[in-house]
Amino acid sequence: MTACSRTTSCAACNVSCERCLKLQSSILSAAKLRLIEELRTEGLLVALDDFGTGYASQTHLLEFPVDIIKIDKSFVDRISDDRGETIVKALLDMAAGLGVRMVAEGVETTNQASDLARLGCPFAQGFLFGRAADRDKITELLQAGMVPVPPMVS
């Protein structure tokens, strides 16, 4: 990833590291923490994926240096009901309090995007915006000078 940011016009601050390290327990080894800090020193962003599921919980936020929290799709799917909205709002408030960015995953409808924007979620990803791309496609886009999509607005 660091080589990618050095050999393209892509700024490192526009690159995030997702799932580069599987978190099998709430305790990270010293080696994993060093690697994470090395990536962050290079300017890469570290994202905690699938937040709110069994694989990524609040415990990880106490021990894991993270720049981005990604709300799991299961919460986005329930954003139109009161309980789902309350949970998403609480997650957004928590992220703001910790000073980290929040991204909503799995956004598939304009209603979901509108609800997220109304609640103050600045970023979203999902089929509404585009399909996932493999390494070759991403490399092609970076070499073509494509720019990131601006933050979601209401």
Secondary structure, DSSP 4 states (H G I P E B T S, - for coil): -HHHHHHSS--GGG-EEESSS---SSS--HHHHHHHHHHHHTT-EEEEEEETSTTS-HHHHHHS--SEEEE-HHHHTTTTSHHHHHHHHHHHHHHHHHT-EEEE----SHHHHHHHHHHT--EE-STTT-----HHHHHHHHHTT--PPPPP--
